[in-house]
Structure formats: C-alpha cells, structure tokens
Amino acid sequence: MDRDISRRALISAILAGGVAVSAFSPVRGYLERFAPLSGSAWDATTHENNQTIENPYGGADVRYDEYGVPNITGENERALYFAVGYAQARDRAFQMDLQRRLMRGQLSAIVGNATVDSDEFHVKMDFVGAANATWNLLRDTTVGTHIEAYSAGVNAVIDDDPSVLEFSLLEYEPEPWTPVDSMLLQKQIAWNLTGDFRTLRKALVNSRLGRKAANELYPARLDHESPIIRTDSRSSSLSHDSPPGYAVDRALTEWLSRFESPAGIGSNSWVVSGEHTASGAPIVANDPHLTLVAPPVWYEQNLRSNDMSVRGVTFPGIPFVIIGENQAGAWGFTNTGADVIDFYRYDIRDGRYKYEEDWREFDTKQHEIVVTDGENRTVTVKKTVHGPVIEREGAHVGVAWTGHTAEETARAIYEYSHSTGIEDVLTATRRFDVPTQNLVYADRDGNTLYYVTGKIPIRTVDGEEVPGDRIFDGSASEAEWQGFTPFGMSSWEGFIPFDEKPHVINPDYIGTANQRVIDSPDHHIAEAYADPYRGTRIYDLLDRRAKSEKPIDTAFVKRIQCDTRDLRAQVLAPQIVDAARHSGNTASVTQYVDALDSWDYRMERDSTAALVFARWFEHYREAVFGPTFEQHGLDSSYYPTDWVLQHLSPDSLWFGDDSRPAVMVRALRQAVSEIEAAEYNTYGGYNTTSPMTHPLGLAFLNYPTIATDGSRATVNNYAVEQSTGSSWRMVVSMDGSASGVLPGGNSGAYFSEQYDDQLRMWTDGEYKSMSREIRGTPTLTFETSGENR
C-alpha cells in the first residue's frame, strides 16, 4: 500500500472522531502498514535536555520542576516570551497546531471528506478575519511585541526540534506559527464559552411544540434564591417569554448546533475576605469546567522577568497566564453565560439583501477548502452589516457575535500579570472585551473583587430594550448593536457601560458557578444561565461556615472544591424510594431502593446509590421527553436542563398517560437492568477517567482508567457522559500559600514522567504547591544572538 495514502487514512480516522477505544484494531492496522512505531517515530519521543538555544531577544532559562511546570526567567520580557513559546511548543505543539487548523477550516487538507462540514462552518464564520482584526489592533503595542517573540519561540521548536511524537507518527509537518494563530486560539476560547445557538433551537421547539412548551422547557429565569450577587431581590422588568418569531430551518439549526459551545462547560469560583479567614488574608478559589482530554486543555507556567512574577495556567498557544497569581494578588474566572450572539433574517432578492430602505450586495469572498484524496469544496463566505451569513440548502441566518471584531482581551490578561493591586485590575478589566466572564480577585492589601467582564450589547426594538432571545429582522435593522463593526474596530458605544455591569468591590465573600448573576440587572445580561445546583451548594457551605465559630481556611476551601453532594439527588432520591415502595412488585430492585434510602446524596466512587441515581436520571429524562420529542422530529439535544426536569409538576402533561411515580419506577427498573448487565458494583465502575482520551484516538496515548467522584451537578464537577469537569483546581491565600492540580499532567510528551503524574491527585482531591519561587536546575538555556535585542 502507498505509504502516504495509509498516513492520510489514519489521520482521517483519528480527526473525524471515528476512532474510539473499541476500534483500536483498525488503527493498529493503519500503523502497521507504514510501521511508524519503529525508526524515526520512536527516535522523536524524548526531549534533549540541557540544551543551549539561540534567542534573538536576550538571555533566558527554563527550569522544569518535579511536575513538569516550566519555571522561566528572562532578562527582558521579549526574551522571556520567546522562551515561553519554546516551552509550550516543546510540550504541546500538536495540541496547538490541531486547534488552529480547526479554527482555520483546514482539517480536510490532511483528513479528507470527513471534516469538510467542520471546515465549512469555520470558514463561513471567518474566525480568521476576526483574529486578523484583533492582531491589527495589537500589533504595534507592547503586547504585540511579546506575542511576536512568543511566536518566534514556537517556530524554533517547529523548525528544529523533532521531539513531537504525534507529528512523527503521522509524518506531518506543521506550518510556522504566527501571531494571528495566537489571536485565533483566543477566538476559539471565546467561541467555546459564548458560541450558543440556543435561540434557534428554542425557536424550533416553539414552532414544533408551541410557545407554552418552549417557555416551560427553556425558561430564562430559574426559580432559585442563589444568584451570584444576593443583595438584590427585585424582579426583572424584561420579558423573556418566547415571542412570536420567525420560522427556523431544522436542518440548518441542527447543522449549526454541531459547532457551538460543548455541553457541560461551566466553572466554580469564590473569593473570601480576610474577615472570615483563619489567617486574616483573603482566599481565591477557582476551578474552570471544560473538556477533559489528554493532555489537559490548560498548561501551567511560572514566569519571572524584571518586576513581574506570575504563576498560573494558560491555553497552549496563548503566551500569558490567564488564571493565576502574581506578587500582588490572584484572580480566576467562570463563564457568565452572557448573551453576546444575535441572529437575523433578511429579505433577499436577486442575490441582494434588504437593509432599511436599500437593497445591498452581500460582502462575498470565494474560499476553497482543500480536501486531500477528495474533491476540493468552494465555499462562499458571505457577510452583511451585522456579520457572517450562514446559508445551507436554501435556508439562511445572519450572525452577530462580539468576538467578530478587534478586541483587547490579550492586553487585559497581560496587564493582570503586571498588576500591583485592585486599581490596576479594574483598569485591565475594562479592556477585557471577549468572552464575558465572572472575575474574582483578591490582593495582599486585603481587597476582594467580583466583576462581570466582556462587552454585552444593549438591544432595542421600537425604542424599548429587549433581550436577545429571538431572531431579529436584519432588514429592518432590529436590535442591532450600536458601535459594533464586524471584522474591524468597534467603538462599543451601544454596549453596557463598564460601571453598570454587575460587580461588587470588597465583598465579604461571593461565589460563582454560572448561575444567574443578579435578580434584577439594569440591562439584559443573558438568555439563560446554568442550573443553580453548584452555586447553591457553594453558598450553603460558605454561609454555614461564616456563621459558625470556625474561620475559613484553605483546607476548608479545598473541601468545598471536592464536595460531592448532589442537590438533584437530595430532592429526587426520596421520591424514587417512595414511588418504588408504593408501586408493589419491586423485589428485583429492593436492594437498590434500600441503598437510595440510606444514602447521603454524595456522588462518590464507592457508593452503589450514586451509581443507581446517575443511571436512573438518564433513563428518567428519556422516559419523560423522548416520546414527544421523537414524534416531532427533535432528538435528545433539545431536551431541557436537569433543573427543568426535576421541577416538573407531578401532574405535568410530560408524564403522558402515566403518573410521575410510575415513570420514576420504570426508569429505575431500566437503570438496574443496565447496571447488572454491565456488572457495575459501585459508582466508580461507571464514573472513571476513561473518556479523558488523546485526540489521536490511540489507546496507548490515553490516560489510565481511574475511578473518581462527582457528577455534572456537584461542586466536584465531573460529567463522565461528556468528559467535562474541573480542568484546573486552584486555591490561593493572600498569606502566601497557593496550590493547584491538573487532570493529567503538564507535559504532552507521552514518555515524560509528567504526562499523567497529577491524574491520581486530581481524582483523589489532592493538590500540589503553586509556589512562584523559581525551582529546578536549568534544562534549557537561551543565549542572545544579538539580533532584535
């Protein structure tokens, strides 16, 4: 067989998502055909240490500590960030290259037809155009010079270092890294956190099931008492009920939904002032919930240069620490869930669209998607005054997204590292344009802070402010964003002013878990928020401790991060027990009912009740919604949230001809049958790290399978069904102690001891030191060449 053809077949199987652990044999067959497991591939699996590398910007050192964290010093910041680029590429080059190829719509050039749809979406959304606009804004700034130095460091690895196993296995040579690529990965982060087609799905449910059902299943406001800011109990004046809207195309909606924010994305954070802590110093805690893969999505680094000392995590491809601590304070983020994307329909005639009184030409550009071993596809990138227009099979929708313009978030992140206190952080936060986040911060002067970051549009129709939960008439310029210039420089004057965004300066303590920000915001913030289980539990634990005689310390904060009590189960498990014991003929499930009855509602690996509840919940959801949704051509991706399911009235029509207890018992029988067939004994048999796989799909690159705790509704967050959860845990006290842990290891090199050395710590709720002290002996030494210095 032709060697190149077999390589492409392997890549196609891998990146198309068609290779699971159970399908390893065909992959092995591909590998055997061109024998990459010998010769040059294995020659490239180990790094050469104690290297001296030329750095055009000045001297620098990289010292790896015992957990593979690069401790990097530089005589100036450009020299430092050259070394950062080198270290990141040395450890994560394949991960970086795969992500930029995805965002550029260039997977099919190496994969083939399997990823053409993905490439088409990313090309039509023109994320590259947005990244170029952002780079044009930052190019001549201090941040721009550091990003250029970082890119040069990445390319020093891509050009000269053969140690990336994945490239060798696939006989694949990446293109040089550019500053635009770093901006592009920033756009990917923003899209993963804010790119949401919920408005279209709700409109489709509205048309299929009716407005009443749509409003019941997709409520904008969940009835709970644990918003992030708890000082305002007024009711919002904005109506969020689904308005009569425009019909949406099912095929287009479902196609677009394949490329939105992954399910399960969320986070926890809280900040506690010194008045409630044992040391008298504030404490910051943060654990962002993202996709869990091997290697992790985060990369930890410890940087020092001139007057800067900062340690924390970033996304590979981004030079600056995003979440972390410097000499003055610490900061973390959770997703706000703000509504920063709108959709438009247009009157179209003879290839033009109507805008107010004019018929305008679309801004169009032809783009060829290269498809290896297949026919190239020509895609028309089409835009209006609002942004991209996505067309498929005669249907269209216009998209306005805040990430589709030049923005200064990279500058804000850089300035956090240099901040000397709360005023600097507030100044930097004004520049934090995209994505919208809940910032928590504390400093060594005793200050604490919560602030919603990011640009949030104000929408008006006929002079009245409206939420963005509908499809707008783009031809009538409904609800368009004043001061927003897609793919250019925006003035943002039609967005919520910085001082009017929800914030609290010097709170005693405040907790965020993607729940509703505030009961009655001055402006529309979000179309929907996450279920409040985690947020409620965090406040319950903080409130009880604050009212007790015991102060809050870092040990207590870590216990909160590792808390496994599931508030869904606290309500539903007694109902299941009651339903089962009153139904009769349940001898076959008696032991499982007894387990639920004596359970403490903690989703822990050694619990049988946790296993029963986890599997029961999925069968219950399917029993309640499946028949009606299937009848109307809607799959499970349209099902509402856990909170909505839990709070259905006992006489809800969703239970059909059965009673709620009868549906509960039927779901219990199904769950028990599944458990016994799979021979699970406890939750740990089901809830393991096995879904945390390497994107190559090769079993030997995956992490070990370890039983773990937590569910998607617990503070200790892990959704085994989607492989999402706590992607980084961090606890920082302003008294000087700091710790964190990754779900895996910091190194992406399979043969490194740091490839998965933190995985067991992560599953067991343990932490390692996050000291900013520069540790280790120099592994990489950078010496200046005199150029560009």
C-alpha positions in Angstrom: 0.0 0.0 0.0 1.2 3.5 -0.8 2.7 5.0 2.4 1.2 8.4 2.0 -2.3 7.1 1.4 -2.2 5.0 4.6 -1.0 8.0 6.6 -4.0 10.0 5.3 -6.3 7.2 6.2 -5.0 7.2 9.7 -5.4 10.9 10.1 -8.9 10.8 8.7 -9.9 8.1 11.1 -8.4 10.0 14.0 -9.6 13.5 13.4 -13.1 12.6 12.1 -13.8 11.2 15.5 -14.3 7.7 14.1 -11.6 6.0 16.3 -12.7 5.1 19.7 -11.0 2.8 22.2 -13.2 -0.1 21.0 -12.0 0.5 17.4 -8.3 0.4 18.2 -7.6 -2.6 16.0 -8.2 -0.8 12.7 -5.9 2.0 13.8 -3.3 -0.5 14.7 -3.7 -1.9 11.2 -3.1 1.6 9.7 0.0 1.9 11.9 1.4 -1.4 10.8 1.1 -0.6 7.1 3.7 2.1 7.4 5.4 1.0 10.6 5.6 4.3 12.4 6.3 2.6 15.7 9.9 2.0 14.7 12.7 4.2 13.3 12.1 7.9 13.2 8.9 7.9 15.2 10.4 6.5 18.3 13.6 8.5 17.7 11.4 11.5 18.2 9.8 10.6 21.5 12.3 12.1 24.0 13.4 15.6 24.6 17.0 16.6 24.6 17.7 18.3 27.9 20.5 20.7 28.9 20.2 22.5 25.6 21.6 25.9 24.7 19.3 27.7 22.3 19.8 30.9 20.4 17.3 33.6 21.4 17.3 36.8 19.3 15.8 38.8 22.2 18.1 38.0 25.1 19.1 35.5 27.8 16.5 33.2 29.4 16.4 30.0 31.4 13.8 27.2 31.6 13.8 25.1 34.7 11.3 22.3 34.9 10.1 21.4 38.4 9.1 17.9 39.5 5.6 18.3 37.9 6.9 19.4 34.5 6.0 23.1 35.1 8.4 25.4 33.3 9.9 28.0 35.6 11.1 30.6 33.1 13.2 33.6 33.7 14.2 36.2 31.2 16.5 39.3 31.2 13.7 41.1 29.5 10.1 40.3 28.6 10.7 39.6 24.9 13.4 37.1 25.8 11.1 35.6 28.4 8.2 35.1 26.0 10.4 33.7 23.3 11.3 31.0 25.9 7.6 30.6 26.8 6.8 29.9 23.2 9.6 27.4 23.0 8.5 25.6 26.2 4.8 25.5 25.2 5.7 24.1 21.7 8.1 21.6 23.2 5.4 20.3 25.4 2.2 20.9 23.4 2.9 21.6 19.8 0.5 19.0 18.3 -2.3 20.3 20.5 -1.6 23.9 19.4 -1.5 23.0 15.7 -4.6 20.9 15.8 -6.6 23.8 17.3 -5.5 26.4 14.9 -6.2 24.1 12.0 -9.7 23.5 13.3 -10.3 27.3 13.6 -8.9 28.0 10.1 -11.0 25.4 8.5 -8.0 23.4 7.3 -8.6 19.9 8.8 -9.7 18.5 5.4 -6.4 19.3 3.9 -5.0 16.4 5.9 -8.1 14.5 6.8 -10.3 14.3 3.7 -14.0 14.5 3.3 -14.8 13.5 6.9 -14.2 17.1 8.2 -15.4 19.2 5.3 -18.6 20.3 7.2 -16.4 21.5 10.1 -14.2 23.4 7.8 -17.2 24.9 6.0 -18.6 26.2 9.3 -15.3 27.7 10.5 -14.6 29.3 7.1 -18.1 30.8 6.8 -17.8 32.2 10.3 -14.5 33.7 9.3 -12.8 33.4 12.7 -9.5 34.1 10.9 -10.8 37.5 9.8 -11.7 38.3 13.4 -8.2 37.2 14.5 -6.6 39.4 11.9 -8.6 42.4 13.0 -7.5 41.8 16.6 -3.9 41.4 15.6 -4.0 44.7 13.6 -5.2 46.4 16.8 -2.4 44.9 19.0 0.4 44.6 16.5 2.2 47.9 17.5 1.6 47.6 21.2 3.9 46.1 23.9 1.6 43.1 24.0 2.1 42.7 20.2 5.9 42.7 20.5 5.7 39.9 23.2 3.3 37.9 21.0 5.8 38.1 18.1 8.6 37.0 20.4 6.4 34.1 21.6 5.7 33.1 18.0 9.4 33.0 17.2 10.0 30.7 20.2 7.3 28.4 18.9 8.8 28.3 15.5 12.2 27.5 16.9 10.7 24.2 18.0 8.6 23.6 14.9 11.7 24.2 12.7 14.4 22.4 14.6 13.1 20.1 17.4 11.9 16.6 16.2 10.6 15.5 19.6 6.8 15.8 19.0 5.6 12.2 18.8 2.3 12.9 17.1 3.9 14.7 14.1 6.3 11.8 13.7 3.6 9.2 13.9 1.6 11.0 11.3 4.6 12.1 9.2 3.1 15.6 9.5 4.9 18.9 9.2 3.1 21.9 10.8 3.2 25.4 9.2 5.1 28.2 11.0 3.3 29.7 13.9 2.1 33.3 13.5 0.8 36.0 16.0 -2.6 35.7 14.2 -2.7 32.0 15.3 -2.5 33.1 18.9 -5.3 35.5 18.3 -7.2 32.7 16.6 -6.9 30.4 19.6 -8.2 33.3 21.8 -11.2 33.4 19.5 -11.6 29.7 19.9 -11.7 30.1 23.7 -14.3 32.9 23.4 -16.4 30.8 21.0 -16.3 27.8 23.2 -17.6 29.9 26.1 -20.1 32.1 24.3 -21.0 30.5 21.0 -24.5 29.3 21.5 -27.4 28.5 19.1 -30.0 28.1 21.9 -32.1 30.9 20.4 -32.5 28.9 17.2 -33.2 25.7 19.0 -35.8 27.3 21.2 -37.5 28.9 18.1 -37.6 25.4 16.5 -39.2 23.9 19.7 -41.6 26.8 19.7 -42.7 26.0 16.1 -42.9 22.2 16.8 -44.3 22.1 20.3 -45.8 25.5 20.7 -44.9 28.7 22.7 -46.2 27.3 26.0 -44.0 24.2 25.8 -41.0 26.3 24.7 -41.3 28.7 27.6 -41.7 25.8 30.1 -38.8 23.9 28.8 -36.4 26.8 28.1 -37.2 29.3 30.9 -34.9 32.3 31.0 -35.2 32.6 34.8 -34.9 29.5 37.1 -36.7 29.8 40.3 -34.0 29.7 43.0 -32.5 32.0 45.6 -28.8 31.7 44.9 -27.8 34.3 42.4 -24.1 35.4 42.4 -25.0 38.8 43.8 -27.6 38.2 46.5 -28.3 41.8 47.6 -31.0 42.5 45.0 -34.3 40.6 45.2 -36.3 42.7 42.7 -38.0 41.2 39.7 -36.6 41.9 36.3 -38.8 44.1 34.1 -37.7 42.5 30.9 -39.9 39.8 29.4 -38.2 36.6 28.4 -41.2 34.6 27.2 -40.7 33.4 23.7 -42.2 36.0 21.4 -43.9 35.1 18.1 -40.9 34.8 15.9 -39.7 33.7 12.5 -39.6 30.1 11.5 -36.2 28.5 11.5 -35.0 25.7 9.4 -34.5 22.5 11.3 -31.6 21.2 9.1 -29.7 24.5 9.4 -30.3 24.7 13.1 -29.1 21.1 13.7 -26.1 21.6 11.5 -25.1 24.8 13.3 -25.6 23.2 16.7 -22.8 20.8 15.9 -20.3 23.6 16.3 -21.5 25.5 19.3 -20.1 25.5 22.9 -19.6 21.9 24.1 -22.2 20.6 26.6 -21.1 20.7 30.2 -18.9 23.8 30.0 -19.0 25.8 33.3 -16.9 26.6 36.4 -16.8 27.4 40.1 -15.1 30.3 41.8 -15.3 32.2 45.1 -13.4 34.8 47.0 -13.4 35.2 50.8 -12.3 38.3 52.5 -9.8 38.2 55.4 -12.6 38.9 57.9 -13.7 35.3 57.5 -10.4 33.5 57.2 -8.1 32.0 59.7 -5.0 33.9 58.5 -6.9 37.3 58.1 -5.9 37.3 54.5 -8.3 36.8 51.6 -8.6 33.5 49.7 -9.3 32.9 46.0 -10.6 29.6 44.7 -11.2 28.7 41.0 -11.9 25.5 39.1 -13.0 26.0 35.5 -15.0 23.2 34.0 -14.0 22.4 30.4 -13.5 19.4 28.2 -11.2 16.8 29.8 -8.6 15.3 27.4 -5.1 14.1 27.3 -3.1 16.3 27.6 -5.2 18.8 29.5 -6.6 22.0 27.9 -4.6 24.1 30.4 -0.8 24.5 30.6 0.8 25.7 33.8 3.8 28.0 33.8 5.8 30.1 36.3 7.3 33.3 34.8 9.7 35.9 36.1 11.2 39.0 34.4 12.1 42.4 35.7 9.3 43.4 38.1 6.9 40.6 37.1 6.4 37.3 38.9 3.4 35.3 37.9 2.3 31.7 38.0 -0.8 30.0 36.8 -2.3 28.4 33.7 -2.9 29.4 30.1 -4.2 27.7 27.0 -1.3 26.4 24.8 -0.9 28.9 22.0 -1.5 31.9 24.4 1.7 33.4 25.9 0.2 35.0 29.0 -1.0 33.5 32.3 -4.9 33.6 32.2 -5.8 32.3 35.7 -3.2 32.6 38.4 -1.3 34.7 41.0 1.3 37.4 40.9 3.2 39.3 43.6 0.2 41.4 44.4 -2.9 39.2 44.1 -4.7 36.3 42.5 -7.6 36.0 40.0 -9.9 33.5 38.5 -12.8 33.2 36.0 -16.0 31.5 35.5 -18.3 31.8 32.5 -21.0 34.4 32.9 -23.2 33.0 30.1 -24.0 36.5 28.8 -25.9 36.7 25.6 -23.4 38.1 23.1 -24.6 36.5 19.9 -27.7 37.5 17.9 -29.4 36.1 14.8 -31.0 37.8 11.9 -33.3 37.0 9.0 -33.2 39.1 5.8 -35.4 39.8 2.8 -33.3 38.6 -0.1 -34.0 39.3 -3.8 -31.8 38.6 -6.8 -28.8 37.8 -4.6 -29.1 41.0 -2.6 -30.4 41.7 0.9 -32.6 44.5 2.0 -31.3 46.8 4.7 -33.6 49.5 5.8 -34.5 51.2 2.5 -31.7 49.8 0.4 -31.0 46.6 -1.4 -27.4 45.8 -0.8 -24.9 43.4 -2.2 -23.5 40.8 0.2 -19.9 41.2 1.0 -18.7 37.9 -0.6 -15.5 36.0 -1.0 -14.8 32.6 -2.5 -12.8 30.2 -0.4 -11.5 26.9 -1.5 -11.4 24.1 1.1 -8.6 21.8 0.2 -9.7 18.1 0.6 -7.0 15.6 0.5 -7.9 12.4 -1.5 -11.2 14.1 -2.4 -12.7 16.9 -4.4 -12.0 20.4 -3.1 -15.0 22.4 -2.0 -15.6 26.0 -2.9 -17.4 27.9 -0.2 -18.8 31.4 -0.5 -18.1 33.5 2.6 -21.0 35.9 2.8 -21.5 38.9 5.2 -23.9 41.7 5.9 -23.6 44.8 8.1 -24.1 42.6 11.1 -21.6 39.8 10.4 -21.5 36.4 8.7 -24.5 34.9 6.9 -24.6 31.1 7.1 -26.5 29.5 4.2 -27.3 25.9 3.6 -29.8 24.3 1.2 -31.8 27.5 0.7 -32.0 28.5 4.4 -30.0 31.3 5.9 -29.3 33.1 9.2 -27.2 36.1 9.9 -24.9 36.0 12.9 -23.6 38.9 15.1 -21.0 37.8 17.7 -18.9 40.1 19.9 -15.8 38.0 19.0 -16.1 39.0 15.4 -14.2 42.3 15.8 -10.9 43.6 17.1 -10.7 43.3 20.9 -8.1 43.9 23.6 -8.6 40.8 25.9 -4.9 39.7 25.3 -3.8 43.1 26.6 -6.1 42.7 29.7 -4.7 39.3 30.5 -1.1 40.6 30.1 -1.9 43.5 32.5 -3.2 41.2 35.2 0.2 39.7 35.4 1.7 43.2 35.9 -1.0 44.4 38.3 0.1 45.8 41.7 -3.4 45.9 43.2 -7.1 46.3 42.7 -7.0 49.6 40.8 -4.7 48.0 38.2 -7.0 45.0 37.9 -10.0 47.3 37.4 -8.2 49.2 34.7 -7.2 45.9 32.9 -10.7 44.6 33.2 -12.1 47.5 31.2 -10.0 46.1 28.3 -11.4 42.5 28.8 -13.7 42.5 25.8 -14.4 38.9 24.9 -15.5 36.5 26.4 -17.9 37.5 29.2 -16.6 36.1 32.5 -17.2 36.4 36.2 -13.9 37.7 37.6 -13.0 37.1 41.2 -9.9 38.7 42.6 -8.1 39.3 45.9 -4.9 41.1 46.8 -2.4 41.3 49.6 -3.7 44.6 50.7 -6.9 42.8 51.7 -9.1 43.8 48.8 -11.6 41.5 47.2 -13.5 41.9 43.9 -16.2 40.5 41.7 -16.8 41.9 38.2 -18.6 40.8 35.1 -16.1 41.2 32.2 -16.7 41.5 28.5 -18.8 43.6 26.1 -22.5 42.9 26.4 -24.8 44.5 23.8 -27.9 46.6 24.5 -30.7 45.8 22.1 -33.6 48.0 21.4 -36.7 47.5 19.2 -39.1 50.4 18.7 -37.2 52.3 21.4 -37.6 49.7 24.1 -34.8 47.5 25.4 -35.3 43.8 24.7 -33.5 40.6 25.5 -31.7 38.8 22.7 -33.8 35.6 22.9 -35.4 35.9 19.5 -34.5 36.1 15.8 -34.4 39.7 14.7 -35.4 41.3 11.4 -32.0 42.3 10.0 -33.6 44.1 7.0 -35.4 46.4 9.4 -32.2 46.9 11.5 -33.9 45.5 14.6 -31.8 45.3 17.7 -28.5 46.0 16.0 -25.5 46.8 18.2 -24.5 50.4 18.1 -20.8 50.9 17.7 -20.1 47.3 16.6 -18.0 46.8 13.4 -17.6 43.2 12.5 -14.1 42.4 11.3 -13.0 45.9 12.1 -12.5 48.3 15.0 -15.6 48.7 17.2 -16.3 51.7 19.4 -18.7 49.7 21.6 -20.9 52.7 22.5 -24.1 50.6 22.3 -22.9 48.2 25.0 -23.4 48.1 28.7 -21.1 50.7 30.2 -18.3 49.2 32.4 -19.6 50.9 35.6 -23.1 49.5 35.0 -22.1 45.9 34.7 -22.8 43.8 37.8 -19.9 44.0 40.3 -19.1 44.1 44.0 -16.0 45.7 45.4 -14.7 44.3 48.7 -17.5 41.7 49.3 -17.1 39.6 52.5 -17.4 36.5 50.2 -19.0 35.8 46.9 -19.4 32.6 44.9 -20.0 32.0 41.2 -21.0 28.8 39.5 -22.5 30.0 36.2 -25.8 30.7 37.9 -27.9 33.8 37.4 -25.7 36.9 38.1 -28.3 39.1 39.7 -32.0 39.0 40.1 -32.8 42.4 38.5 -30.0 43.6 36.3 -30.2 47.1 34.9 -29.7 45.6 31.4 -30.3 42.3 29.8 -27.4 40.0 30.6 -28.2 36.5 29.5 -30.8 34.4 27.7 -30.3 31.6 30.2 -27.9 30.5 32.9 -26.7 27.2 34.2 -28.7 25.1 36.7 -28.1 26.5 40.2 -27.1 23.3 42.0 -23.4 24.1 42.3 -24.0 27.8 43.1 -26.5 26.9 45.8 -24.2 24.3 47.4 -21.2 26.7 47.5 -23.2 29.3 49.2 -24.7 26.8 51.6 -21.2 25.7 52.7 -19.8 29.3 52.9 -22.8 30.6 54.8 -22.7 27.9 57.4 -19.0 28.3 58.0 -19.2 32.1 58.1 -22.0 31.8 60.7 -20.0 29.3 62.8 -17.2 30.0 65.2 -14.7 28.3 62.8 -12.8 30.5 60.3 -12.4 29.6 56.7 -9.0 28.3 55.8 -7.5 26.7 52.6 -8.2 23.2 53.8 -11.9 24.1 54.1 -11.9 25.7 50.7 -10.4 22.6 49.1 -13.1 20.5 50.8 -15.7 22.7 49.0 -13.9 22.2 45.7 -14.1 18.5 46.3 -17.6 18.4 47.6 -19.8 15.6 46.0 -23.2 16.3 47.4 -25.7 16.2 44.5 -28.7 18.6 45.2 -30.7 16.8 42.4 -30.5 13.6 44.4 -31.3 15.3 47.7 -34.8 16.1 46.2 -35.4 13.2 43.8 -33.9 10.2 45.6 -36.6 10.2 48.4 -39.3 10.5 45.6 -37.8 7.4 43.9 -37.8 5.5 47.1 -41.4 6.5 47.9 -42.6 5.7 44.4 -40.9 2.3 44.4 -42.2 1.2 47.8 -45.8 2.1 46.9 -45.7 0.5 43.4 -45.6 -3.2 44.5 -43.8 -6.0 42.8 -40.3 -4.4 43.2 -38.5 -7.3 44.8 -35.9 -7.2 42.0 -34.9 -3.7 42.9 -35.3 -3.8 46.6 -31.5 -3.7 47.4 -31.1 -0.6 45.2 -34.1 1.2 46.7 -32.6 0.4 50.2 -29.3 1.9 49.0 -31.0 5.1 47.9 -33.0 5.3 51.1 -29.8 5.2 53.3 -27.7 7.4 51.0 -26.2 10.8 51.9 -26.6 12.0 48.3 -22.8 12.2 47.7 -21.6 11.1 44.2 -18.7 9.1 45.4 -16.9 6.2 43.7 -17.6 3.6 46.4 -21.3 4.3 46.5 -23.9 2.0 45.0 -26.7 4.5 45.5 -24.7 7.1 43.5 -24.5 4.7 40.6 -28.2 3.9 40.7 -29.1 7.6 40.8 -26.8 8.5 37.9 -28.2 5.9 35.6 -31.7 6.4 36.8 -31.6 10.1 35.9 -30.7 9.5 32.3 -33.5 6.9 31.8 -35.9 9.2 33.6 -35.1 12.0 31.3 -35.5 9.8 28.2 -38.9 8.5 29.5 -40.3 11.9 30.1 -39.2 13.8 27.0 -38.2 11.1 24.5 -41.6 10.1 23.1 -42.9 13.6 22.4 -39.6 15.0 21.1 -39.2 12.0 18.8 -42.7 12.4 17.5 -41.9 16.0 16.5 -38.5 15.2 14.9 -36.4 16.5 17.8 -33.5 14.5 19.3 -32.1 14.5 22.8 -30.0 17.6 22.2 -33.3 19.6 22.5 -34.1 18.2 26.0 -34.2 20.8 28.7 -31.9 21.1 31.7 -31.8 18.9 34.8 -33.4 21.7 36.8 -36.4 21.9 34.5 -36.8 18.1 34.6 -36.6 18.0 38.4 -39.2 20.7 38.8 -41.9 19.4 36.5 -45.3 19.4 38.3 -46.5 16.0 39.3 -49.5 16.4 37.0 -47.4 17.7 34.1 -48.5 16.6 30.6 -44.9 15.4 30.0 -45.7 12.3 32.0 -48.2 11.3 29.4 -50.8 8.7 30.4 -48.6 7.6 33.4 -48.2 9.2 36.8 -44.8 10.6 37.8 -44.2 7.8 40.3 -44.9 5.2 37.6 -42.4 6.9 35.2 -39.8 7.0 38.0 -40.2 3.3 38.8 -40.0 2.3 35.2 -36.8 4.4 34.8 -35.4 2.7 38.0 -36.0 -0.8 36.5 -34.2 0.2 33.3 -31.3 1.6 35.3 -31.0 -1.6 37.3 -31.1 -3.8 34.2 -28.3 -1.7 32.7 -26.2 -1.8 35.9 -26.5 -5.5 36.3 -25.7 -6.2 32.6 -22.6 -4.0 32.8 -21.7 -5.7 36.1 -21.1 -2.4 37.9 -21.0 -2.7 41.7 -20.4 1.0 42.6 -20.4 4.4 41.0 -16.7 4.0 40.5 -17.2 1.2 38.0 -19.1 3.7 35.8 -17.6 7.0 36.7 -14.0 6.7 35.6 -11.4 8.8 33.7 -11.7 6.5 30.6 -13.4 9.2 28.5 -10.4 11.5 29.0 -8.7 10.4 25.8 -6.0 11.7 23.5 -7.3 13.3 20.2 -5.3 10.8 18.2 -7.6 8.0 19.4 -4.6 5.7 20.1 -5.2 3.7 23.3 -1.6 3.8 24.5 -1.7 7.7 24.5 -4.8 7.8 26.7 -4.7 8.3 30.5 -5.0 5.4 32.9 -8.6 4.5 33.8 -9.2 5.5 37.4 -12.5 5.6 39.3 -13.4 9.1 40.5 -16.1 11.1 42.3 -18.5 13.9 41.3 -21.3 14.5 38.8 -22.3 17.3 36.5 -24.3 18.8 39.3 -21.7 18.6 42.1 -19.1 21.2 43.1 -16.5 18.5 42.5 -17.5 18.6 38.9 -17.2 15.6 36.5 -19.6 14.7 33.7 -18.4 11.2 32.6 -21.0 11.3 29.8 -19.4 14.3 28.1 -15.9 14.1 29.5 -16.2 17.6 31.0 -15.3 18.8 34.5 -12.8 20.5 36.7 -10.0 21.2 34.2 -7.8 23.0 36.8 -8.2 23.4 40.6 -6.6 26.4 42.2 -6.6 27.7 45.8 -4.6 30.8 46.6 -4.4 32.5 50.0 -3.0 36.0 50.3 -1.0 34.9 53.2 1.4 33.3 50.7 0.1 29.7 50.3 -1.0 28.6 46.8 -1.8 25.2 45.3 -3.4 23.7 42.2 -3.8 20.5 40.2 -4.4 19.5 36.6 -6.5 16.5 35.5 -3.5 14.7 34.0 -0.1 16.2 33.6 1.6 19.4 32.3 3.6 17.6 29.7 2.1 16.5 26.4 5.1 14.2 25.7 3.9 10.6 26.2 7.2 9.3 27.6 7.6 12.1 30.1 7.1 11.3 33.7 4.9 14.3 33.9 2.5 13.1 31.2 -0.1 11.9 33.7 1.5 12.4 37.1 -1.3 14.6 38.5 -4.2 12.4 37.4 -4.4 10.3 40.6 -4.0 13.5 42.7 -6.9 15.1 40.7 -9.2 12.1 41.2 -8.4 11.9 44.9 -8.9 15.6 45.6 -5.2 16.3 46.3 -3.2 19.4 45.4 0.5 20.3 44.7 2.3 23.5 45.5 1.9 26.5 43.2 4.9 28.4 44.5 6.2 31.3 42.5 9.8 30.5 43.6 11.9 29.6 40.6 12.8 26.0 41.1 14.9 23.3 39.4 18.1 23.3 37.5 18.3 24.9 34.0 17.0 22.5 31.4 17.0 25.0 28.6 19.4 27.9 28.4 18.8 30.7 25.9 21.6 32.9 24.8 21.2 36.1 22.8 22.3 36.2 19.1 22.4 40.0 19.2 19.6 40.4 16.7 16.4 42.3 17.6 17.7 42.7 21.2 
